[in-house]
Structure formats: C-alpha cells, structure tokens
Amino acid sequence: MKHTQLRKHIIRLSQLANTDTPMISAFFNLKGERTKAMNDFDLWLKASSQKLEGEQADQLAQAGESVLRFLRAAEGASASCHVRLGDHPFESFQAYHAEMETSYHVESYPVIYPLVELKDKFKRFVLVTTTLDKASIIEISLGSASVQAIAEREDPPRKYGKEWTREHYRSGLHERRKIFIKEKVEVLKQICHQRSHDAIILAGEPRIVNRLKEALPKHLQKLVVDEIKTGISDARYRIVLSQAVQSYLKAEHEESLTSVSELYHLHNTSGLAAVGVTQIYEALQEGRAEKLIVASELPSKIRELLVKQAIQQDLLIETVTGSSILDDIGGAGAILRYKKTPEMINHYAA
C-alpha cells in the first residue's frame, strides 16, 4: 500500500460511525512465526467473546474467523484488519511492507492510531553516494520498502599522453568535477521539488561530499540531515544504506522532540498551544488547532478520540515516543492557529 492509499484508508476509517455491534481492530507484526500470530489472536478472540453475550458474542466470533482466514494468506511485514458485522457491516484487510506492533482491540469504533504511526514511516529521503568518478542518487521509501536508483552518472577516466599533458589532465579533471557536481545539484533540485522528499543524506568520498554540500542551494542544505564520509564500494553498499536509514530515523526522532519543545514553549509563552485532553478536544472542535502531538504511551481511548478529530480536519499529526516533557503535560498537545477570542468564550458559554 502506498502513502496516498494509506492516508485515504485512515480517513475512511475515521468517518465510520459508532454502532452497538463490536468491531475488531487487529494489527499484526508478520515477521515472526505465522502460526503463533494466529494462535495468539485466536486466544484473545475467545477471551473477548466470553465477555459479551448473545448475538454480540456470535458476531465477534464470526468477525474473528474472517481475520484468521485473511492471516493464512497475508503477505508483507505487517497487516491490519477492521471487521464488523450487524446492521452496518464493514471489512478491511490490508498488508504493509513496514512493520507494526501487534495489538488487538474490540470497540464500538475502529481503532486508527497504529495506522497513524505507520503513516509516519511512509517517508522518502534521498541518499547521494559519491566516489571520485561516480555518483548515484537513490530514493529510499521506508514505508514501502522501496530503494530506487533515480540517477547515476560515471565520469569516464581520461588518459594523458602526447596531446593530453599532466597539467592539462589536472585542469580538465578539476573542470569535469565542477560540472559533475553541478549536474548532481540540478538533479537533486528537480527530484526534491517534484517528489517532496523530507531529507537528504550525503555519503562517500569526503572531499566530494564536502564540495557537493557546499554547492547545494540553501533550501537543500537545510534538508541534509547527515554526511557519511566513507569509501563507497559494492562490498560496503549495504552497510552505507543501513547507516543512512539509521541516520534518517534518528533525525526523525529528534524532529519529533523538537515539536514537543515548541509545544511546551508556546504553552508557557504565547498561549498558542493546548494541553490536557479537554482543552485539546475543545480546540479541535472549534477549528483552532494546527497540529496535534500525541505520545504513543497515551491510553488508547484518549488517543483515538483526539486522532479521529484531527484526521477529519486533515491536520498534521506528530506521533512521539519516549518524551518525558510530553508525559509531564499529559501525553498530548495541540499547536494552535489562534487563541480563543472573548466572542468565542461568550458563544460557547451561552
């Protein structure tokens, strides 16, 4: 599933009305043994069905059987299942290349938050690998497990001899490298403009990496989150690729913590932030929120309440793990477009 498809799927789930019929929302990490995943879900299903009575118990059991049938043939690193029977039946079975944590839920509404976390992984960045005579521009999409070489150019070696002296060679080499770097910069500008990449990582021969970064326009220099200065060879390619992914994930985590710091600062200075579930929910309903920041550790029911509102308004949602600052202010917050006016206070008080 692509990023745009996942986004539409999340919006669709957020628009489903609550009903009296229980809905299964199940998320599976499929990297382990498939039989164990199915057995664990089956045990949970039986325990959950025993907590219900009559028709509801039967509906939940039947919905669970649909999930198990899907799991037997599902392909990918993870999967999500949303199933409800009754007067308003609904079924959705999706597989993904990115991993998710396993969790099972039965509620009157679809659980969405794990998919919001997954959507955060559907981000693309550019890795530029360079040697003294070759450069490759590679697009890496974490959510779809895609590694695509977008552009590659090799600078053919020149031999100096009767008509090509050492001085000519050195001068020509310098000019070719300037052209070489200029070409890479132009390709990067086009790619980042057309495909909306989040970050650039430069890797390879230190001298070329330095020159390439210096040649980038300022708006692209801001996207450079790391420089891996090492030799590039076929034997080291996978190592460099792995380093690039880890560098990107680290930068993403730091960006999330920066958002938390911004939230904390705005709350304590200008008042352009809401913290506490009641205030956040109120800001979302009044259309004053610009961005929702949610801790993964927040209780599921509260997360779902806030995330559903944010999705329906097409707001930015930042998922954060392991922030003590966010925990201290209640596990969630919203950055606001504007503060509540006296007129709004009087309107809602009336």
N, C-alpha and C positions, 0 to 999 in steps of 0.2 A: 504494500500500500504506500502511495506517495504522500508527501506532506499535505498537498491540497485535498486529497481524498480523506485523510485522517481528520483534517480540520472540518470538512463537511460532515463527517460521521459524528464528531463531537457535538457540532451544532444541532444535528438531527436528534441526538440523544437528549440534549438539554431541553428540547421542545416537547418531549413526551410528557403527557400529563400523569400525575399520580393516580393510582387506582387501588381498589381494595385487593386486587389479585397480586400475590407476591411475585416480584421479578428477581431472577437470578442475574447477578453481575459477577462473572468469574474471569480472573486474569491468570494466565499460566506462563511460567518460565519453562520452555520446552527443551532446554539444553540438557536436562538430566534424563533419567530413565522414564520413558513414556508410561509404562505400566504403573509405576509408583505414583505419577501425577494423577492418573485416572483413579487409582485406589484411594488416594488421599481425598480427592474430590467426592468420590462415592461415599466415603465415611462421613464427610461433612454433610452431604446431601441427606443421608439417612437421619443424622442427628438433628438437622434443621427441620426436616419433615415431621419429626416426632413432636416438635414444639407447636405445630399447627394442628388444626382439627378439620375433619370432614373434607369438603371439596377443595379447600386451600391446600391441604396436605397432599391430595392427589395431584393437583395442578403443579405443585412444586416438584413432586417426584417425576412427573411426565416431562417437565421442562428440563430437569436434570438429565434425563435419558437422552434428550436432544443434544445436550452439551457433550455427553460421553461419546455419542455417535460421531460428532464432529472431531473430537480429540483423536480418535483412532486413525484418522487420515490426515490430520492437520500437519502442514509443513511450515518451517520457519523457526525462529529463535523464541518466539512468544506468541500468545494468542489471547483474544478477548471474546467473551460470549455474553450476550444480553438476551434473555429469553423470558417471555411472559405469555401465559395462556389467558383464558377467560374471555370477557366481552371485548377487550381491547388487546388482542394478541400481538406480539412483537417478537421477531427473531433477528439476531445479527451475530454472525460468526466471522471473525477477522483474524488473519495471521500476519505477523510482522517479522522483519529481519532483525530489529533491535530487541534487546532483552527487556523483560519486565519482571517485577517481583510477583510471586504467586499470592493471590488473595481471593477469597470468596465472600460474597455479600448477598443477603436477601432482604430487600426493602420494597416499599411501595413505589419506588422510583429507580431509574438506572443510576448506578454509581459511575462517575465520569473521571474523577481525579487521576487515577492511574494512567488514563489516556492523555490527560493534560501534561503529566510528567513525561510520557513517551513522546509527545509532540515536541518537547524541548530538545529531544535527541535528534529530531529531523532537521539538522542544521548542516549547512555546507560550508566548508572552508577550502582555501586554495593552498596547496603545497607547491612551492617552486624549488626544484632541485637543480643545482648548478655544479658544473666542473669547469675547468679552464677552457674547454672547447665544446661544451654541450649543455643545454638547459631543457628541462621539462616542466610544464605547468600541469598539475594534477588536481582535479576536483575530488574531494572526499566528502561523501554524504554518510554521516553516521547512522541515521535512521533507516536508510535503505541498503546499508552495507555495500555502498557503491564506491568504487575507486576508478575514476575515468581520466585517462590522459587527454587533456584538451589540446595542448600544443607542444610540439617538440621540434627543436632545431639543433643541428650539429654544425659547428664551424669547421669546415674541412681544413686539414693542415696544409700549410704551404711549404715548399722546399726552396731553400735559397741556393743559388748556383751562379752560373755565368751572368745571367741578366737579373738576378734577384739576390743582391748582396745581403750580408748580415744586418747592416744598417737599414736597408730597405725592408727587410723581413721584420725587424723590431718595430719600425714605424708603421708598417702595414698591419702588424699584429695589434698594435695599440688602436688603430683606427677601426679594425674589424671588431674588436671587443667593445668599443664605444657603440658601434652600430648594433652589435649583438645585444647589448644591454638595453639600448633604446627600443629595439624590436620587442624585447620581453616586457618592457614597461607599457608599450602600446597595447600589447595583447592583454596584459593584466587589467588595464583601464577598461577595455572593452568587456572583458569577462565579468569583472566586478560590477559594472554598470548594468549589464544585461541579465545577470543571473543572481544578483542580490546576495553576495557572499558575506558572511559575518566576520571573517578573519583571513589573514594571510600569514603563512609560515614560510620562512626562507631557510633553505638547507643547502650545505655543500661547501665548496672551496671558500675559506674565509675571505680572501681578497675580493672574489666575485660577489659574495653575499654582501659585503660592505658597500661595494660600488653600486650594486643593484638597489639596495635600500636608499642610498643617497640620491639615486636617480628618480625614485618614486615621487610623484606629487604628494603634497601634504595630506590630502584626504586618504590616500592609500597608505602612507606611512603610519597613520593612526590605526589602520587595520592590522598592522604587523604585530602579532602577539608573541612571537618568539623567533629566534635565529639559532638554527642548529648548525654550528660551524664544524663540519667534519667532512672527510672524504666520502664521495658517493661512488659506489660500485654495485654491480649486480649482487654480490655477496652480502652487502650491507643494506640493500634496498628495504627489506622488510623491517630491519632494525630502525632505520630512519623513519619509515612510515609509522611504526609503533610509537616512536618518540614524538612525532608530530601530533598524533591523536592524543597522547597524554598531555602534551603542551596545550592543545586546544581545550581539553576538558578542564585543565587547571585554570585557564583563562576564563572559561565559562563560570566556574565556581567562584572565582574572585569577582566577576562581574555581578553575580547574584548577591554577594556580601556587600558590594558597593551600593546596590539598590537598597539593601536593608539600612545601611548607614545614611543614605539620602532620606529614607522614610523617617528614621529617628531624628535627623536634623530638622526636617520640615515640621515634624510634630512639635518639636521643642522651640522652634523659632517663629516661623510664619503662620503656623496652624494649617498649612496646606497638606495635611495628612490626617487620616482617621485610623485609630487603633481601637481594639475592643470590638467584639462581634456586633454589638448593637449599633455602634457608630458606623462601622464599615458597611453593614447591611443597609442602613439608612442612606448613606452616601451613594451606594449603588442604586438604590431605588429612585433617588432624586436626580440621578444622572450627573452627579458631581465628580465621580471617580474617573481617573485617567488610567490607573494601573493598579492591579491587585497583586499583592505579595503574600504568598502563603507558605507556611512551614509544612514540610512533609509529615512532621510529628503531630500536627493538629488533629484532634479527634475527627473521625471520618464524617459524621453527620454535619459538623460545622463546616468542614472543607467543602462538602457537596453543596451546602446552602449558598456559600459565598461564590464558589466557582461557577455554579449554574447561572447566577445573576450576571456575573462578569462575561460569560460566554454569550449570553443572549444580547448583551450590549456590545459585543465584539471588542472587548477591552484587552489590553496586554495583561498576561498573567505570568508572573515570575514565581517558579517553584524553588524553594530553598531548603537545603538540608544542613543541619548542624550549626545553626546560628544562635548563639546564646542571647544576643541582643534581641532578635525576633522573639525568642522564647520569653524573654523578660517583659515584652509588651503585649503578650497574649497569643503569639504564634501567627499573627496575620496583621496586615495593614493595607491601607489604600492611599496612594498618592492622588491628590485632588486637583481638579482644574481650577476650582474657586471655592471659597468658604461660603457657608450658609449665610444668606443675607437676612436682615431683620424681617423683610417681607415674607421670606420663606418660613421663618420661625413662626410668624403670626398665622400664616396659611395652614401649617401643619398642626398648630395648636388649636385652631378653630374647630 
